[in-house]
């Protein structure tokens, strides 16, 4: 039986392991929290730091293949494992590009992939020399995740909020829609692309509020989205599962925002909404079997469950029983013992064919289902 490891034991690892139960595979997880959401679902759990060379190398050398659920892993160790015959998904060279926002933007530029105009700055002082470039979005080169490490700078008055570290300054785009395209790439180069998901963000938390898939888009925009997304993964030259996040602007132009080299929040709806979920798809890639069917079963709306403001402590789910009574709602709780404001604690997927009704139900769930502390 093939031995496959996951670096990271959060909710992505948890859902990946839930999908693994359908396959003949022995699963391993490396994480520095013995009570993490994925710990009890794998065959073998190792307590360790995914950013430490020795921890990752010692964990991986017993495996046939290894993947990630977060980018902040030790790439040097993954390179050594790859050299010694362990199959690494995504390939370490692709991970090096993606995990640094500066390198990622330079990759788009070098490969003629449409993306917003940008400037690389080493610190806050250097940023102050580019006041005429504002309004813009500053993103830390490394360390940002789930909305952290991103700062909107609309004018020179905002420079006091700027990060004092190597970062990329991206020209503000007049966004019409934010779209995610999940693309699967097999070991043999075969690709499969999921229908687009339109993402609507919470402006206060800079986290996904809800999303709709398949997104209602004109055919010319859909064609652009698919072509650009496929070009991104083709140029990365790596098998794996990739979430390409894009903007469409007011003029119908498609621009790449960021790429994640792993299963992604914007693909969670696929568990119920598509014939092969993003998690099932990654196992197909890891196990080198045919790629799955990405077609949608129905229209889906996904709603993130995040910790309520002013609540920090043992998690309690107010209104959960009411939502569980809803016939087309699928609730996923991530198994995190403690909540805090804005922390991802779960999600709900709604399936149906009437989009206004689905969105209305999603907003209703937001009102009645709250993650609070006891």
N, C-alpha and C positions, 0 to 999 in steps of 0.2 A: 504494500500500500504506500502511495506517495506521501512524503512528509512535507508539509507546507507551513511556513511561518509567517506571522503577521507582526510587524513592528508597530506597536501601539495597541492599547486595549480599551479605547473609548467606544462611543456608540457605533462608529463606523465598523470597528472590529467586531462588535457584538452582532450587528446585522449581517456582516460577512460570514460569521460563524453559524448563524441561523440558517443561512443558505447552504453552508457546507454540509449540513446534515443529509442533503440529498445525494451526496457523492461519496465514493470510496476513498477517503482522504484522512490522514492523521494530522491534526491541527496543533500548532504551537503558537504561543503568544509571548512577547516580551514587553513588559510595562513596569514602571516603577511604583505602581499602586496595586497592592494585592487585592484590593476591593473594587477594582475598576470594572466597568460594565461587562467586559468580555472575559473576565478571569475564569468564571465557572462554566463557560461554554466550550472551552477548548480541551483537547486531550492532555496537553502539557502546558503548564504556565511557568514562566521564568520571571522572577523579580529582577529588574535591571533597568538601566538608563539607555534608552534608544539613541541617545546622542553620544554615547561612550563607545570608542572604537572596540575595546576588548569585549565589552558586553555584547555588542552586535555581532562581532566576529565569532565569539564562542557560541552564541546562540545559533547563528546561521550555518556553521560548518557541518552540523548534523543533518541539514535539510536538503531536500531536492530542489525546492523553490522557495522564494521569499518575496513578500510584498509589503506595502506600507499603508497606514491609514492616516498618516500625517507627514508633512514634508520635513520636519525638524529631526531627521535621523542622521546617523553618521555615514556619509557617502563614501568616505575612504574605506571603511570596513566593507561596505557593499561592493566596492570595486575589487577588493581582494577576494571576496567570496566569489564574485563573478569569474575572476581569473582562475579560481580553483574548481570551477565547474558547477557552482550553484546558479540556477536560473533566477535572475533578479528582475522583478516587475514593479515599476518601470526600470529600464536600464539606468545604471548610475549616471551616465553622461546626460541623459534627459533630465534626471532629477536635479543634477547640478545647475542646469539652465533654469529650471522652473523655481527652485526653492529660493533663488535670489531675484527679487523684483527688478533689480537693475539689469541683470543678465537676461531676464525674461524679455524685457522691453527691447534690449539690444538684439536679441534673437529675432523678434518680429521685424525689426528694422532691416536686419541683414538678409532676411528671407522674403522681403517685399510682402509681408503680411500686414494688411491694413490695421493700424492702431493709432491712438491719439498721439499728437506731437508731445515730445518730452525733453527734459533736461536732467542730467545726472548731477547731483550736488553732494559734497562730502560732509557738510555740516550746516548749521543754521546761519553762520556768517556768510557762507557761499550762497545760500538761498536768498539772502537779503539783496544780493547783486542782481537778482532776476525779478524785481518787482513788476517790471513791465510784462512779464509772462503770466501774471495773475489775471483772472481767477484760475486756480489750478488745484489739483489734488496731490498731496505729498504722501508717498508710500515708503515706509522703511524698506531698505534692501533686504534685510532678514529680520525675523522675529515677529512679524505681523501675522495675525490669525483671527478669524471670526470677527472682523470689524476693527480689531486692534491694530495699531501701527499704520492707521490711515487718518490723515488730517486734511480737511477742506480749508483752503486758504483763498478767500474771495478778494482780499485787498491787502495792502501793506499793513493795515491795522491788525491783521491776523497773524503777522509774522512772529509775535511773541508766543504763539501756540505751536510753532514749528518744531519738528524733531531735530535734535542736534546730533545727527548721525548720518552715515551714508544712506542716500535715499534717491528716489526718482520723483521728479516733479512733472505731473502729467497735465497737459492743457485740459481745462474743463470742456466737456462735450455737452451740447444741448440734446439730451437723451429723449428719444421717443419711447423706446422699449428696452428693457434689459432681458436678454435671452441666454439660456444655457443650452448647449448642445453636448450630449453625452456620446462619445465616440469610442467604440471598442476596436482594438487592433490585435489580431491573432499573431501567433508566432510565425506563421507563414505569410503575414502581410495582409490577410483578409481583413476587411473593415465592415463594421455594422454601426449605423448611426440611429439614435433614438429621435423620435419627434421632438421638436423644440419645446422648451418650457419657458414661459414668460414669468419673470421674477418681479415681485413687488416688495420693496424694502421698507422696513421701519426706519424712518429718518433719524430717530433719536438713538437707537441702538446700532444702526448700520448693519442690521441682520435681516435675513429674509423674513418677511411678514407672512406672505402666502404666495403660492405660484399656481399657474394654470398650464396644463398640458393635455393635448397638443395645443400650442399657442395658435391663435387665429392670425395668420399672416398672409399678405399677398404672395403669389407664387414667385414673383421676381425677388422678393426679400428672402423667402425660404431657400431659393436656389443659391443666393449669395451666402447665407448662413451655412449651408451644407458645404459649399465649395471652400469657404474660408476655414471652417473647422477641420475639414479633411486635410487641407494644406498644412495646418498647424501640426497635426499628428504625423503626417507624412515626413515633414521636415525634422521632427524630433527623432525619427528613425528608431522607434522602440515599440515593442508590443506592450499591451496594458490597456487600462481603462482611463479615459481622459474626459474631464469636464471643461469644455471651452466656453467661457463666459464672454458674451459679446454685447455691444450696444448697437441699436439702430438709431440714427439721428433724424432730425426733422426733414432732412433732404433724401431720406431713404438709403443712406450710406451705412454699411456694416463695418464696425470696428471691433477688434478683439480687445477685451479688457484684461482678463487674466486666464490662465490655464491651471487646472489642478490635475496632477498625475495619479488619480486615485478615485475611488468611489466618493460621491459628493452629495451634500445636502440637497442640491437641485435635482438629484436623481432618486430621492427616496420614494416618490410617488410610484415609481416603476415596480415596487414590490407587489402592489395590487393592480396598478394601472396598465402594465405591459405584460406581454406573454413571457418574456425573459427579463427579470429585474436586473438592475445594474450589478447587484451582488452575485446573482446567478451567473451573469455574463463574465464577471472577473474570474469566477471559479472555472468556467469553461476555458478561459485563456490560460490560467495557471496549470490546468490539467491537460491542456493541448487537445481539447475535443472541439467539435464544430461550434461555431458561434451561435447564439440563440436568436430568437425572433424578437425584434425590437418594436413591433407594431403595438399600438395602444389597444387595450380592450374596451376602453371607454374614455370619456373626458374625465380628468382628475384635477382636483384642487387640493393642494397640500398646505397645511397650516403648522407652523412651528409652535411648540409649547416651550416657553421660556420662563425662567423664574420671575415672579412678580416683584415689582419695586418694593423696597423696604422689607423684604423677607430674606433672611439669611439663617439657615439651619436645616433641621430634618425636614425632608420634602413631604408635602401632603397635597393631594390632587383634589381640589374642590370642584364639584360638578362632574366628576368622572363617570358616575353611574348614569347620569342623564345623557351624556354623549354616547355611552355604550348601548343605550336603547335606540339610538338612531340607526335605521336600517342600512344606510350606505356609508357609514363612517367606520374607518379602521384606525384604531388607536395603537400607537407604539410608545411605550414608556421605556426609557433608556437604562433604568436600573441604577441611577445615581442617588446615593443616600441623602445627600445634602443639596439644597437649592441655594442660589444667590441671584440677585437681580440680573436679568439678561442671560443667565446660563441656559444652554439648550438642555431641556429635560425630556423631550419627546416630540412626537409629531402626530398629526391626524391627517389621514387621506380620505377625501370624499370622492366617490365615483358617481357618475350620472351622465346625462346627455343635455341637460338644460343648464347652460353656463351661468346665467343670472341667478338661478336658484342655488347652484353650488356655491357661488361667491357669497350669497346671502347667508347660507348655512354656515359657511366658514366664519363670517363675522359674528354670527350667533354663538358659535363655539368659543370664540375669543372672549365673549362676554361671560359665559357660564363656566368655562373650564380654566381654572387658575392654579398655578403651581405656587403654593405658599409654604411657609415654615410653621411647624407646630409650636 
